[in-house]
Amino acid sequence: MTPEVSRSYVLPSHANTRKTDAIRELLPHWRRGLIHAQVIQSRRMREGRRLGYIKTSAMPGYLSQRQWKSVVNQVNAALRSWQARMTSAMKAPIAAIPDLTDAQRRALYKANLRHEWWANAALEPLVIDLMRSSLPLPNFASCRTMAMDASCVTLEAAESGSPHAVWARISRRPGEGTLLIPLGRNRHESTAPGERRNFLQVTVSDRDVIYRVVRNRAKAKIRRPKDPKVLGVDWGMCSMASTSDGRRLGTAVYTWLVARDQQLMALEAALRRQGVRPTDSRRYRRFQGRIREYVRNEVGRIINRLVRDPQLAEIVVEDLDFRSPKLSKRMNRLITRAGRGAWSAKLASLEADTGVSVTAVHAAYTSRACSGCGYVDKRNRPSQAKFRCAFCGRVLNADINGARAIRQRRSLSGIGPAMPRHQVLAQIDEEFLRRWRTDPRQLRERPLRPSRRANGARLAPVNGDSGVIAEEPSLGVETFSRDTG
Ligand SMILES: [Zn+2]
């Protein structure tokens, strides 16, 4: 069987108030069913039995048989995902149990994989501890989502020319017949590849009822081009994305955002003068929504453009950060959130969609590290836009250097994702020392050798000071030899 990925899409509701109210009225019964089913399934789990089907004919009559099937499946899905998270969370505490032989520890790992947590005297206290601290069982008491699968919903495509896209035929509570909900089109959904499943996720909020459908499609094969390309990508503000092969993408975004920022601040000030809280203003919220959507679209557009290159096999990235000191705090928060959201959503599905793999690296010091020699120094950045290495003299655009430094970080071993910054620096320094036999810690304490720029830039342009790459190390290092070993 080919592995599949599924994606959900919101379809706009075309249901009238009567139908919407009928859905709202179903929620408390559904929730009661979820809690009931969870009690049964949790007991099974503790007894070491498999989660399986519950004989729905034996369940109370406040839900129909069909609804009970969906409810049990929803509970099972939530519990299985909880089990998976618990299995991986248990690894560390098992590794930390003192005084075990290798064989004993292996046996515990195996029991953990089989979820035998309650039957095992060594595992039980660990699992209880994790349930108290970080991984409680799913709580359905406040659940607002009904996952209706094929046992209680049928999705039918509407006839062409209809204002609707889909009719959802939902089985109702005993004695109530079926409910027919018309749903509108979602451009992304109707053009998405793959099959629409007979599945409807219905979320009831205070304001409205949200309907999501799911499409399944085959997972893309991992790309293995003849000449595989690994691309470092640095997210920033002057150009939204810079790549290790020297491209700068989304260069117009910043100008657009600066203009919107001024409008946003002006609107906020005007609202405050009228005594209106900006978050209470529909106009303000809509304006923010527009900015968010723009950022999301740009991020998506850039990534689509990168993966169009058939040779691209891997993207190396660090945490995305769009902040700019020239934008207001509010704007920075807005675009960082929108950008991060779009970026992580895109990344999560990139491999499944395109076969391009994604590697995340530690972000520390990538903006100060020279992509040529690996030297880290804050003086490598004479300005926001320019990179000039104080050791090897390399001069290039700071964002492009950042993208290259990110790409190189991938092959620097020993840097874990949660490592503190000073340890990351120690690793980079060690690599530098090994390579150049020069201690970067001492270099950083030395004053910069007075450069020609400092001496004479104001007086007379000296030959070689017009952006030409300087060849010699400018920190006053006498000799350095490349490690050829
Ligand atoms: Zn350098």
Residues whose N, C-alpha, C, O or C-beta is under 5 A from the ligand:
A	BS01	ZN	C370 G372 C373 G374 Y375 C389 F391 C392 G393 R394
